[in-house]
Amino acid sequence: MKNKSIAFQIWSVIAGVVIIVFISLGILVTVFINSFFTEEVYETIEYSQENILSNNMMSGLRKNNYDYDEKFILKQDIRSVNNIIYPYKGIGMLRKLNDLDSSGEFLINVESEMKNQKDISKRYEYKLSDSKLYYVIKKISYDGEEAYLISFMFDTYRNKLSQSLLNKLFIMAAIAVLISLIVSLWFSKYLTEPLKILEDRVGKIAKQDCYEPLNLDRQDEVGSLAKSIEDMRIQLVQRDKEQQNMLQQVSHELKTPIMVIRSYAQAVYDGIYPKGNLKGSIQVIDEEAERLENKVKDLLYLSKLQYIRKKKITVEKFNIYKLILEIVDKFKVNNSHIQWEIKGEDIFIKGDREQWRVVFENILDNATRYAKSTIKLEMEIEENLKLKIYNDGEKINKEEMNNLFKPFNKGNNGKYGLGLSIVKEIVELHKGEIFVNNKEEGVEFCINISN
């Protein structure tokens, strides 16, 4: 089924439901409607008897003779009720009915039923060759004598009604299946047209053709799927632009130290010393090589973080306050002009301790470059753990703040701008968030940690 077209699948389901419904109705007709019509036949017979008795119509019945033939009986209206007053009128009809019985025991059976009947009126049925006879025997008084009013109908009327209803149900089922086919074709077209559009657009995205927007005006599940694909397309376009921009920035950042190294190396090779002597010139080459090495390491680390984002990080429980104190002690050595204010307590979190070390090292490295005289670190516990790192340096303008955590963003005194993008990757990897605010006299970085 799943390998068939949607139109065929929809039609199969609808047609199957229709067929099951009509088969069920057919069974109901066979089982229940027949009994209903049988009851109707008996009520018709009993109504006929009441009509005869209440209107003194017994004199109109045929006399006790034998002029009934088989054709007369069989040609009776299928809805007519035949009446016999036993043993005075209509005995000939009773005998002809007995002749229709292959066993010839109908008359004996009726006489036995009359003899044993204790109720005033009672219903009976009897199988006559190819048909069934329904009759009611009612005790009456005829000319002051005890008699029996026997009224009967064949099952022809009941069978004809049942067959007619079954035929109509069959015709209705055929029409319903045909209609379901038309509805299925229309409905499948309604469903598949947007799916074909989605298929075409996803195929283009797979071929990296992501710049054509997808606009599908639907509010159902297909519309939700289209919206998800459009969101994916936008993200892919954004990521592609970021990658292109990053490649340009990487090439620019790596080009400068490489050019310096090559030019100095060529000069030394030619016996020229740009710094006046061999040692000074080699030192410049070494410094640029170290600078280049640090850039490559940061690039590899950022790439590693983006890969780890798809995996599970190494989780351990550690004291984040103690980690901050360790890092601050290292920065105090080379930044003696800065006043450090630390407010916190022993707090344990779960995460990768070394990655958090990188976070605080990068933020504090950034803070020491901009701070005039003061750096403050504060820890608060509300619903989450909040870390605030403040420095009294210059405020960050709006444009720079929007790009602060992007790779290769540079401030006025910045280096090559990978530190804060690495910070953001690590914080988000630990299900946290980081943002920056300008204060009255400085800048504050805030980190929220959910655990």
DRENDO-1510 file (C-alpha; in Angstrom, 1 decimal, always signed):
<recs>
REC; n; res; u; v; w
REC; 1; MET; +0.0; +0.0; +0.0 .
REC; 2; LYS; +2.8; +2.5; +0.9 .
REC; 3; ASN; +4.3; +2.0; -2.5 .
REC; 4; LYS; +1.1; +3.1; -4.3 .
REC; 5; SER; +0.1; +6.7; -5.1 .
REC; 6; ILE; -1.6; +8.9; -2.5 .
REC; 7; ALA; -4.7; +9.0; -4.8 .
REC; 8; PHE; -4.9; +5.2; -4.8 .
REC; 9; GLN; -4.3; +5.0; -1.0 .
REC; 10; ILE; -7.0; +7.5; -0.2 .
REC; 11; TRP; -9.5; +5.9; -2.6 .
REC; 12; SER; -8.7; +2.5; -1.2 .
REC; 13; VAL; -9.4; +3.7; +2.3 .
REC; 14; ILE; -12.7; +5.5; +1.4 .
REC; 15; ALA; -13.9; +2.7; -0.8 .
REC; 16; GLY; -13.1; +0.2; +1.9 .
REC; 17; VAL; -15.0; +2.1; +4.5 .
REC; 18; VAL; -18.0; +2.5; +2.1 .
REC; 19; ILE; -18.0; -1.2; +1.2 .
REC; 20; ILE; -17.7; -2.3; +4.9 .
REC; 21; VAL; -20.6; +0.1; +5.8 .
REC; 22; PHE; -22.9; -1.3; +3.1 .
REC; 23; ILE; -21.9; -4.9; +3.8 .
REC; 24; SER; -22.9; -4.3; +7.4 .
REC; 25; LEU; -26.2; -2.8; +6.3 .
REC; 26; GLY; -26.8; -5.8; +4.1 .
REC; 27; ILE; -26.2; -8.1; +7.1 .
REC; 28; LEU; -28.6; -6.0; +9.1 .
REC; 29; VAL; -31.2; -6.2; +6.4 .
REC; 30; THR; -30.8; -10.0; +6.2 .
REC; 31; VAL; -30.9; -10.5; +10.0 .
REC; 32; PHE; -33.1; -7.8; +11.4 .
REC; 33; ILE; -35.2; -6.4; +8.5 .
REC; 34; ASN; -36.5; -9.8; +7.6 .
REC; 35; SER; -37.8; -10.2; +11.2 .
REC; 36; PHE; -39.3; -6.7; +10.9 .
REC; 37; PHE; -41.2; -7.6; +7.7 .
REC; 38; THR; -42.3; -10.9; +9.2 .
REC; 39; GLU; -43.8; -9.0; +12.1 .
REC; 40; GLU; -45.5; -6.7; +9.5 .
REC; 41; VAL; -47.0; -9.7; +7.7 .
REC; 42; TYR; -48.5; -11.0; +11.0 .
REC; 43; GLU; -49.9; -7.6; +11.9 .
REC; 44; THR; -51.4; -7.3; +8.4 .
REC; 45; ILE; -53.1; -10.8; +8.9 .
REC; 46; GLU; -54.3; -9.9; +12.3 .
REC; 47; TYR; -55.6; -6.5; +11.1 .
REC; 48; SER; -57.5; -8.3; +8.3 .
REC; 49; GLN; -59.1; -10.7; +10.9 .
REC; 50; GLU; -60.2; -7.8; +13.1 .
REC; 51; ASN; -61.6; -6.0; +10.1 .
REC; 52; ILE; -63.6; -9.1; +9.1 .
REC; 53; LEU; -65.0; -9.7; +12.6 .
REC; 54; SER; -65.8; -6.1; +13.4 .
REC; 55; ASN; -67.6; -5.4; +10.1 .
REC; 56; ASN; -69.4; -8.7; +9.9 .
REC; 57; MET; -67.7; -9.6; +6.6 .
REC; 58; MET; -67.7; -13.4; +7.2 .
REC; 59; SER; -70.7; -13.9; +5.0 .
REC; 60; GLY; -68.7; -12.5; +2.1 .
REC; 61; LEU; -66.2; -15.4; +2.3 .
REC; 62; ARG; -66.4; -18.2; -0.1 .
REC; 63; LYS; -68.5; -21.2; +0.8 .
REC; 64; ASN; -67.3; -24.5; +1.7 .
REC; 65; ASN; -66.3; -25.8; -1.8 .
REC; 66; TYR; -63.4; -27.1; -3.7 .
REC; 67; ASP; -63.3; -24.8; -6.6 .
REC; 68; TYR; -59.9; -23.3; -5.7 .
REC; 69; ASP; -57.1; -24.3; -8.1 .
REC; 70; GLU; -53.4; -23.9; -7.7 .
REC; 71; LYS; -53.2; -21.0; -10.2 .
REC; 72; PHE; -55.7; -19.1; -8.2 .
REC; 73; ILE; -53.7; -19.4; -5.0 .
REC; 74; LEU; -50.4; -18.6; -6.6 .
REC; 75; LYS; -51.8; -15.5; -8.4 .
REC; 76; GLN; -53.2; -13.9; -5.3 .
REC; 77; ASP; -51.9; -10.4; -4.7 .
REC; 78; ILE; -48.7; -10.7; -2.7 .
REC; 79; ARG; -50.1; -8.3; -0.2 .
REC; 80; SER; -53.5; -9.9; +0.1 .
REC; 81; VAL; -54.7; -11.9; +3.1 .
REC; 82; ASN; -56.7; -15.0; +2.5 .
REC; 83; ASN; -59.3; -16.1; +5.1 .
REC; 84; ILE; -60.9; -19.4; +5.8 .
REC; 85; ILE; -63.6; -20.2; +8.3 .
REC; 86; TYR; -63.0; -23.7; +9.4 .
REC; 87; PRO; -64.9; -26.0; +9.0 .
REC; 88; TYR; -67.5; -23.9; +7.2 .
REC; 89; LYS; -66.0; -21.8; +4.5 .
REC; 90; GLY; -62.9; -22.0; +2.3 .
REC; 91; ILE; -61.9; -25.6; +3.1 .
REC; 92; GLY; -61.2; -26.1; -0.6 .
REC; 93; MET; -58.4; -23.5; -0.4 .
REC; 94; LEU; -57.0; -25.2; +2.6 .
REC; 95; ARG; -56.9; -28.5; +0.7 .
REC; 96; LYS; -55.2; -26.9; -2.3 .
REC; 97; LEU; -52.6; -25.6; +0.1 .
REC; 98; ASN; -52.2; -29.1; +1.4 .
REC; 99; ASP; -51.6; -30.3; -2.2 .
REC; 100; LEU; -48.8; -27.7; -2.6 .
REC; 101; ASP; -47.1; -29.4; +0.4 .
REC; 102; SER; -44.6; -32.0; -0.9 .
REC; 103; SER; -45.2; -34.0; +2.3 .
REC; 104; GLY; -49.0; -33.6; +2.2 .
REC; 105; GLU; -49.1; -33.0; +5.9 .
REC; 106; PHE; -50.1; -29.4; +5.9 .
REC; 107; LEU; -53.8; -30.0; +6.6 .
REC; 108; ILE; -53.1; -32.5; +9.3 .
REC; 109; ASN; -50.7; -30.0; +10.9 .
REC; 110; VAL; -53.3; -27.2; +10.8 .
REC; 111; GLU; -56.0; -29.5; +12.3 .
REC; 112; SER; -53.6; -30.5; +15.0 .
REC; 113; GLU; -52.7; -26.9; +15.8 .
REC; 114; MET; -56.4; -25.9; +16.0 .
REC; 115; LYS; -57.1; -28.9; +18.3 .
REC; 116; ASN; -54.2; -28.1; +20.7 .
REC; 117; GLN; -54.5; -24.3; +20.6 .
REC; 118; LYS; -55.5; -22.8; +23.9 .
REC; 119; ASP; -55.1; -19.2; +23.1 .
REC; 120; ILE; -57.8; -17.3; +21.3 .
REC; 121; SER; -55.3; -16.3; +18.6 .
REC; 122; LYS; -52.0; -17.7; +17.7 .
REC; 123; ARG; -49.4; -17.2; +15.0 .
REC; 124; TYR; -47.9; -20.0; +12.9 .
REC; 125; GLU; -45.7; -20.6; +9.9 .
REC; 126; TYR; -45.2; -23.5; +7.6 .
REC; 127; LYS; -42.8; -24.4; +4.8 .
REC; 128; LEU; -44.6; -25.1; +1.5 .
REC; 129; SER; -42.2; -26.4; -1.1 .
REC; 130; ASP; -40.4; -23.3; -2.4 .
REC; 131; SER; -42.2; -20.7; -0.2 .
REC; 132; LYS; -43.2; -20.1; +3.4 .
REC; 133; LEU; -46.7; -19.6; +4.6 .
REC; 134; TYR; -47.5; -17.3; +7.5 .
REC; 135; TYR; -50.9; -17.8; +9.1 .
REC; 136; VAL; -52.9; -16.9; +12.2 .
REC; 137; ILE; -55.6; -19.2; +13.7 .
REC; 138; LYS; -58.3; -17.4; +15.7 .
REC; 139; LYS; -61.1; -19.0; +17.7 .
REC; 140; ILE; -64.5; -17.5; +16.7 .
REC; 141; SER; -68.2; -18.2; +16.9 .
REC; 142; TYR; -70.0; -18.8; +13.6 .
REC; 143; ASP; -73.8; -19.1; +13.5 .
REC; 144; GLY; -73.6; -20.0; +17.2 .
REC; 145; GLU; -71.1; -22.8; +16.5 .
REC; 146; GLU; -67.4; -23.0; +17.5 .
REC; 147; ALA; -65.2; -22.3; +14.5 .
REC; 148; TYR; -61.7; -21.1; +13.5 .
REC; 149; LEU; -60.8; -18.1; +11.4 .
REC; 150; ILE; -57.6; -19.1; +9.5 .
REC; 151; SER; -55.9; -16.1; +7.7 .
REC; 152; PHE; -52.7; -16.5; +5.8 .
REC; 153; MET; -50.2; -14.8; +3.5 .
REC; 154; PHE; -47.2; -16.1; +1.6 .
REC; 155; ASP; -43.7; -14.8; +2.2 .
REC; 156; THR; -43.5; -13.4; -1.3 .
REC; 157; TYR; -44.3; -9.9; -0.2 .
REC; 158; ARG; -41.7; -10.0; +2.6 .
REC; 159; ASN; -39.0; -11.4; +0.3 .
REC; 160; LYS; -39.7; -8.9; -2.4 .
REC; 161; LEU; -39.4; -6.0; +0.1 .
REC; 162; SER; -36.1; -7.4; +1.4 .
REC; 163; GLN; -34.7; -8.1; -2.1 .
REC; 164; SER; -35.8; -4.6; -3.2 .
REC; 165; LEU; -34.0; -3.0; -0.3 .
REC; 166; LEU; -30.9; -5.1; -0.9 .
REC; 167; ASN; -30.8; -4.1; -4.5 .
REC; 168; LYS; -31.1; -0.5; -3.6 .
REC; 169; LEU; -28.3; -0.8; -1.1 .
REC; 170; PHE; -26.1; -2.4; -3.8 .
REC; 171; ILE; -26.9; +0.4; -6.2 .
REC; 172; MET; -26.2; +3.0; -3.5 .
REC; 173; ALA; -22.9; +1.3; -2.6 .
REC; 174; ALA; -21.8; +1.3; -6.2 .
REC; 175; ILE; -22.7; +5.0; -6.5 .
REC; 176; ALA; -20.9; +5.7; -3.2 .
REC; 177; VAL; -17.7; +3.9; -4.4 .
REC; 178; LEU; -17.8; +5.9; -7.7 .
REC; 179; ILE; -18.3; +9.2; -5.8 .
REC; 180; SER; -15.4; +8.2; -3.4 .
REC; 181; LEU; -13.2; +7.7; -6.4 .
REC; 182; ILE; -14.0; +11.2; -7.7 .
REC; 183; VAL; -13.5; +12.7; -4.2 .
REC; 184; SER; -10.2; +10.8; -3.7 .
REC; 185; LEU; -8.8; +12.1; -7.0 .
REC; 186; TRP; -9.7; +15.7; -6.0 .
REC; 187; PHE; -8.5; +15.3; -2.5 .
REC; 188; SER; -5.2; +13.6; -3.5 .
REC; 189; LYS; -4.6; +16.5; -6.0 .
REC; 190; TYR; -5.3; +18.9; -3.2 .
REC; 191; LEU; -2.7; +17.2; -1.0 .
REC; 192; THR; -0.1; +16.3; -3.6 .
REC; 193; GLU; +0.2; +19.7; -5.4 .
REC; 194; PRO; +1.8; +21.4; -2.3 .
REC; 195; LEU; +3.8; +18.2; -1.6 .
REC; 196; LYS; +5.2; +18.3; -5.1 .
REC; 197; ILE; +6.2; +22.0; -4.6 .
REC; 198; LEU; +7.9; +21.0; -1.3 .
REC; 199; GLU; +9.7; +18.1; -3.1 .
REC; 200; ASP; +10.9; +20.4; -5.8 .
REC; 201; ARG; +12.1; +23.0; -3.3 .
REC; 202; VAL; +13.8; +20.5; -1.0 .
REC; 203; GLY; +15.6; +19.1; -4.1 .
REC; 204; LYS; +16.9; +22.6; -4.9 .
REC; 205; ILE; +18.0; +23.0; -1.3 .
REC; 206; ALA; +19.9; +19.7; -1.5 .
REC; 207; LYS; +21.7; +21.1; -4.5 .
REC; 208; GLN; +22.6; +24.2; -2.4 .
REC; 209; ASP; +20.1; +26.4; -4.3 .
REC; 210; CYS; +18.7; +28.0; -1.1 .
REC; 211; TYR; +17.9; +31.6; -2.2 .
REC; 212; GLU; +14.4; +31.2; -3.6 .
REC; 213; PRO; +11.8; +31.7; -0.8 .
REC; 214; LEU; +9.1; +29.2; -0.2 .
REC; 215; ASN; +5.6; +30.7; +0.2 .
REC; 216; LEU; +2.8; +28.2; +0.8 .
REC; 217; ASP; -0.4; +29.7; +2.1 .
REC; 218; ARG; -1.8; +26.9; +4.2 .
REC; 219; GLN; -2.7; +26.6; +7.8 .
REC; 220; ASP; -2.7; +22.8; +8.1 .
REC; 221; GLU; +0.1; +20.2; +8.7 .
REC; 222; VAL; +1.4; +20.7; +5.1 .
REC; 223; GLY; +1.6; +24.4; +5.8 .
REC; 224; SER; +3.5; +23.7; +9.1 .
REC; 225; LEU; +5.9; +21.5; +7.1 .
REC; 226; ALA; +6.4; +24.2; +4.5 .
REC; 227; LYS; +7.1; +26.7; +7.3 .
REC; 228; SER; +9.7; +24.4; +8.8 .
REC; 229; ILE; +11.4; +24.0; +5.4 .
REC; 230; GLU; +11.4; +27.8; +4.9 .
REC; 231; ASP; +12.9; +28.2; +8.4 .
REC; 232; MET; +15.6; +25.6; +7.4 .
REC; 233; ARG; +16.2; +27.4; +4.1 .
REC; 234; ILE; +16.7; +30.8; +5.9 .
REC; 235; GLN; +19.1; +29.2; +8.4 .
REC; 236; LEU; +21.1; +27.6; +5.6 .
REC; 237; VAL; +21.3; +30.9; +3.8 .
REC; 238; GLN; +22.4; +32.6; +7.0 .
REC; 239; ARG; +24.9; +29.9; +7.7 .
REC; 240; ASP; +26.2; +30.1; +4.1 .
REC; 241; LYS; +26.7; +33.8; +4.4 .
REC; 242; GLU; +28.4; +33.4; +7.8 .
REC; 243; GLN; +30.7; +30.8; +6.4 .
REC; 244; GLN; +31.6; +33.0; +3.4 .
REC; 245; ASN; +32.2; +35.9; +5.7 .
REC; 246; MET; +34.2; +33.7; +8.1 .
REC; 247; LEU; +36.4; +32.4; +5.2 .
REC; 248; GLN; +37.1; +36.0; +4.1 .
REC; 249; GLN; +38.0; +37.0; +7.7 .
REC; 250; VAL; +40.1; +33.9; +8.3 .
REC; 251; SER; +42.1; +34.5; +5.1 .
REC; 252; HIS; +42.5; +38.1; +6.0 .
REC; 253; GLU; +43.6; +37.3; +9.6 .
REC; 254; LEU; +46.1; +34.6; +8.5 .
REC; 255; LYS; +47.4; +36.6; +5.5 .
REC; 256; THR; +49.0; +39.3; +7.6 .
REC; 257; PRO; +51.3; +37.1; +9.8 .
REC; 258; ILE; +52.2; +34.9; +6.8 .
REC; 259; MET; +53.2; +38.0; +4.8 .
REC; 260; VAL; +55.4; +39.2; +7.7 .
REC; 261; ILE; +57.0; +35.8; +8.2 .
REC; 262; ARG; +57.7; +35.4; +4.5 .
REC; 263; SER; +59.1; +39.0; +4.0 .
REC; 264; TYR; +61.3; +38.7; +7.1 .
REC; 265; ALA; +62.5; +35.2; +6.2 .
REC; 266; GLN; +63.3; +36.4; +2.6 .
REC; 267; ALA; +65.2; +39.5; +4.0 .
REC; 268; VAL; +67.2; +37.3; +6.4 .
REC; 269; TYR; +68.0; +34.9; +3.5 .
REC; 270; ASP; +69.3; +37.9; +1.5 .
REC; 271; GLY; +71.4; +39.0; +4.4 .
REC; 272; ILE; +69.2; +42.0; +5.3 .
REC; 273; TYR; +68.0; +42.4; +8.9 .
REC; 274; PRO; +64.9; +44.6; +9.2 .
REC; 275; LYS; +65.3; +44.9; +13.0 .
REC; 276; GLY; +69.0; +45.8; +12.7 .
REC; 277; ASN; +70.3; +42.4; +13.6 .
REC; 278; LEU; +69.6; +38.7; +13.1 .
REC; 279; LYS; +68.3; +38.1; +16.6 .
REC; 280; GLY; +65.7; +40.9; +16.4 .
REC; 281; SER; +64.5; +39.9; +13.0 .
REC; 282; ILE; +64.2; +36.2; +14.0 .
REC; 283; GLN; +62.2; +37.3; +17.1 .
REC; 284; VAL; +59.7; +39.1; +14.8 .
REC; 285; ILE; +59.3; +35.9; +12.8 .
REC; 286; ASP; +58.8; +33.9; +16.0 .
REC; 287; GLU; +56.2; +36.3; +17.4 .
REC; 288; GLU; +54.2; +36.3; +14.1 .
REC; 289; ALA; +54.5; +32.5; +14.0 .
REC; 290; GLU; +53.2; +32.3; +17.6 .
REC; 291; ARG; +50.4; +34.7; +16.6 .
REC; 292; LEU; +49.5; +32.5; +13.6 .
REC; 293; GLU; +49.6; +29.4; +15.8 .
REC; 294; ASN; +47.2; +30.9; +18.3 .
REC; 295; LYS; +44.8; +31.9; +15.6 .
REC; 296; VAL; +44.8; +28.4; +14.1 .
REC; 297; LYS; +44.3; +26.9; +17.6 .
REC; 298; ASP; +41.3; +29.1; +18.2 .
REC; 299; LEU; +39.9; +28.2; +14.8 .
REC; 300; LEU; +40.3; +24.5; +15.5 .
REC; 301; TYR; +38.8; +24.9; +19.0 .
REC; 302; LEU; +35.8; +26.8; +17.7 .
REC; 303; SER; +35.3; +24.1; +15.0 .
REC; 304; LYS; +35.5; +21.5; +17.7 .
REC; 305; LEU; +32.9; +23.2; +19.8 .
REC; 306; GLN; +30.5; +23.4; +16.9 .
REC; 307; TYR; +31.0; +19.7; +16.3 .
REC; 308; ILE; +30.6; +18.9; +20.0 .
REC; 309; ARG; +27.3; +20.8; +20.0 .
REC; 310; LYS; +25.8; +17.9; +18.1 .
REC; 311; LYS; +27.2; +15.4; +20.7 .
REC; 312; LYS; +27.1; +15.0; +24.4 .
REC; 313; ILE; +29.6; +17.1; +26.4 .
REC; 314; THR; +31.7; +15.6; +29.2 .
REC; 315; VAL; +29.8; +16.2; +32.4 .
REC; 316; GLU; +31.4; +16.5; +35.9 .
REC; 317; LYS; +30.4; +18.2; +39.1 .
REC; 318; PHE; +32.8; +21.0; +40.1 .
REC; 319; ASN; +33.1; +24.1; +42.2 .
REC; 320; ILE; +32.7; +27.0; +39.8 .
REC; 321; TYR; +33.6; +29.6; +42.4 .
REC; 322; LYS; +36.9; +27.9; +43.1 .
REC; 323; LEU; +37.6; +27.8; +39.4 .
REC; 324; ILE; +37.0; +31.5; +39.0 .
REC; 325; LEU; +39.4; +32.3; +41.9 .
REC; 326; GLU; +42.1; +30.2; +40.3 .
REC; 327; ILE; +41.8; +32.1; +37.0 .
REC; 328; VAL; +41.6; +35.5; +38.7 .
REC; 329; ASP; +44.8; +34.8; +40.6 .
REC; 330; LYS; +46.7; +34.2; +37.3 .
REC; 331; PHE; +45.4; +37.5; +35.9 .
REC; 332; LYS; +46.3; +39.5; +38.9 .
REC; 333; VAL; +50.0; +38.8; +38.3 .
REC; 334; ASN; +50.2; +40.8; +35.1 .
REC; 335; ASN; +47.4; +43.3; +36.0 .
REC; 336; SER; +48.5; +44.8; +39.3 .
REC; 337; HIS; +47.0; +48.2; +38.4 .
REC; 338; ILE; +43.5; +46.7; +38.4 .
REC; 339; GLN; +41.4; +46.4; +41.6 .
REC; 340; TRP; +39.6; +43.1; +41.8 .
REC; 341; GLU; +36.3; +42.7; +43.7 .
REC; 342; ILE; +34.9; +39.1; +43.9 .
REC; 343; LYS; +31.6; +38.3; +45.6 .
REC; 344; GLY; +30.5; +34.7; +45.7 .
REC; 345; GLU; +30.4; +31.4; +47.5 .
REC; 346; ASP; +31.1; +27.7; +46.9 .
REC; 347; ILE; +28.6; +26.6; +44.2 .
REC; 348; PHE; +28.8; +23.3; +42.3 .
REC; 349; ILE; +27.5; +22.9; +38.8 .
REC; 350; LYS; +27.6; +20.1; +36.2 .
REC; 351; GLY; +29.6; +20.6; +33.0 .
REC; 352; ASP; +33.0; +20.4; +31.3 .
REC; 353; ARG; +35.4; +22.1; +33.8 .
REC; 354; GLU; +38.0; +22.9; +31.2 .
REC; 355; GLN; +35.5; +24.5; +28.8 .
REC; 356; TRP; +34.3; +26.8; +31.6 .
REC; 357; ARG; +38.0; +27.6; +32.3 .
REC; 358; VAL; +38.2; +28.8; +28.6 .
REC; 359; VAL; +35.0; +30.9; +29.1 .
REC; 360; PHE; +36.3; +32.8; +32.1 .
REC; 361; GLU; +39.9; +33.2; +30.7 .
REC; 362; ASN; +38.5; +34.8; +27.5 .
REC; 363; ILE; +36.1; +37.1; +29.3 .
REC; 364; LEU; +38.7; +38.2; +31.8 .
REC; 365; ASP; +41.3; +38.6; +29.1 .
REC; 366; ASN; +38.8; +40.9; +27.3 .
REC; 367; ALA; +38.0; +42.8; +30.6 .
REC; 368; THR; +41.7; +43.4; +31.4 .
REC; 369; ARG; +42.3; +45.0; +28.0 .
REC; 370; TYR; +39.5; +47.5; +28.4 .
REC; 371; ALA; +39.3; +48.0; +32.2 .
REC; 372; LYS; +40.7; +51.3; +33.6 .
REC; 373; SER; +41.1; +50.4; +37.2 .
REC; 374; THR; +38.3; +48.0; +38.3 .
REC; 375; ILE; +37.0; +44.5; +37.6 .
REC; 376; LYS; +34.1; +43.0; +39.6 .
REC; 377; LEU; +32.8; +39.4; +39.6 .
REC; 378; GLU; +29.5; +38.6; +41.3 .
REC; 379; MET; +27.6; +35.4; +41.7 .
REC; 380; GLU; +23.8; +35.3; +42.3 .
REC; 381; ILE; +21.4; +32.4; +42.8 .
REC; 382; GLU; +17.8; +33.0; +42.0 .
REC; 383; GLU; +16.0; +30.4; +39.8 .
REC; 384; ASN; +19.3; +30.0; +38.0 .
REC; 385; LEU; +22.9; +30.8; +38.7 .
REC; 386; LYS; +23.8; +34.2; +37.4 .
REC; 387; LEU; +27.4; +35.4; +36.9 .
REC; 388; LYS; +28.2; +39.1; +36.4 .
REC; 389; ILE; +31.7; +40.3; +35.2 .
REC; 390; TYR; +32.0; +44.0; +35.2 .
REC; 391; ASN; +34.8; +46.3; +34.0 .
REC; 392; ASP; +35.0; +50.1; +34.1 .
REC; 393; GLY; +36.2; +50.4; +30.5 .
REC; 394; GLU; +34.5; +52.3; +27.7 .
REC; 395; LYS; +30.9; +51.5; +26.7 .
REC; 396; ILE; +30.2; +49.4; +23.7 .
REC; 397; ASN; +28.3; +51.1; +20.8 .
REC; 398; LYS; +25.1; +49.5; +19.6 .
REC; 399; GLU; +26.5; +48.3; +16.2 .
REC; 400; GLU; +29.5; +46.6; +17.9 .
REC; 401; MET; +27.3; +45.1; +20.6 .
REC; 402; ASN; +25.2; +43.3; +17.9 .
REC; 403; ASN; +28.3; +41.7; +16.5 .
REC; 404; LEU; +30.2; +41.2; +19.7 .
REC; 405; PHE; +29.9; +37.4; +19.8 .
REC; 406; LYS; +30.4; +36.8; +16.1 .
REC; 407; PRO; +33.8; +35.3; +14.9 .
REC; 408; PHE; +36.5; +37.8; +14.1 .
REC; 409; ASN; +34.7; +40.7; +15.6 .
REC; 410; LYS; +37.2; +43.4; +16.8 .
REC; 411; GLY; +36.8; +46.1; +19.3 .
REC; 412; ASN; +38.9; +49.3; +19.4 .
REC; 413; ASN; +41.6; +47.5; +21.4 .
REC; 414; GLY; +40.7; +43.9; +20.4 .
REC; 415; LYS; +42.8; +41.2; +18.9 .
REC; 416; TYR; +41.4; +39.1; +16.1 .
REC; 417; GLY; +38.0; +38.4; +17.6 .
REC; 418; LEU; +37.5; +34.7; +18.2 .
REC; 419; GLY; +37.5; +34.7; +22.0 .
REC; 420; LEU; +34.0; +35.9; +22.7 .
REC; 421; SER; +32.5; +33.7; +19.9 .
REC; 422; ILE; +34.2; +30.7; +21.6 .
REC; 423; VAL; +32.7; +31.9; +24.9 .
REC; 424; LYS; +29.2; +32.0; +23.4 .
REC; 425; GLU; +29.5; +28.5; +21.9 .
REC; 426; ILE; +30.6; +27.0; +25.3 .
REC; 427; VAL; +27.8; +28.7; +27.3 .
REC; 428; GLU; +25.1; +27.7; +24.8 .
REC; 429; LEU; +26.6; +24.2; +24.8 .
REC; 430; HIS; +25.9; +24.0; +28.5 .
REC; 431; LYS; +22.3; +25.2; +28.0 .
REC; 432; GLY; +23.1; +28.7; +29.3 .
REC; 433; GLU; +22.9; +32.2; +27.8 .
REC; 434; ILE; +25.3; +35.1; +27.7 .
REC; 435; PHE; +24.6; +38.8; +27.0 .
REC; 436; VAL; +26.3; +42.1; +27.6 .
REC; 437; ASN; +25.0; +45.4; +29.0 .
REC; 438; ASN; +26.4; +48.9; +29.2 .
REC; 439; LYS; +26.4; +50.4; +32.7 .
REC; 440; GLU; +26.8; +54.0; +33.9 .
REC; 441; GLU; +30.6; +53.7; +34.0 .
REC; 442; GLY; +31.6; +50.5; +32.2 .
REC; 443; VAL; +30.4; +47.2; +30.7 .
REC; 444; GLU; +28.9; +44.1; +32.3 .
REC; 445; PHE; +28.8; +40.5; +30.9 .
REC; 446; CYS; +26.1; +38.3; +32.3 .
REC; 447; ILE; +26.0; +34.5; +32.2 .
REC; 448; ASN; +22.9; +32.5; +33.2 .
REC; 449; ILE; +23.4; +28.8; +34.0 .
REC; 450; SER; +20.3; +26.7; +34.2 .
REC; 451; ASN; +21.7; +24.0; +36.5 .
</recs>
